[in-house]
Amino acid sequence: ENSRLKTSSCSSVNPSGVFVSPYALNLSSFTKLVKRLQERHPEFSRDEIVGAVQEVRKINKGVLSGLAISCIEEKTSAIL
């Protein structure tokens, strides 16, 4: 019962009725974040940007959830 509740609350259906995994939603946010950082810091490679985002996550006790994308962007920029 609990596992069904967790599963149903962790997924969504988009307006066209297609199931969207929560991981896809997170990946979309991550992709947008990386794109914004690449535009802001063209002198850094994608790998360097991803490494800096991972450093922000490490500093934030291993998670990025709960932080606004703009906050993650600022903290990552400071590391870069």
Stockholm file with secondary structure:
# STOCKHOLM 1.0

chainA/1-80         ENSRLKTSSCSSVNPSGVFVSPYALNLSSFTKLVKRLQERHPEFSRDEIVGAVQEVRKINKGVLSGLAISCIEEKTSAIL
#=GR chainA/1-80 SS CHHHHHHHHTCEECTTSCEECHHHHHHHHHHHHHHHHHHHCTTSCHHHHHHHHHHHHHHTTTCCTTSCHHHHHHHHHHHC
#=GC SS_cons        CHHHHHHHHTCEECTTSCEECHHHHHHHHHHHHHHHHHHHCTTSCHHHHHHHHHHHHHHTTTCCTTSCHHHHHHHHHHHC
//
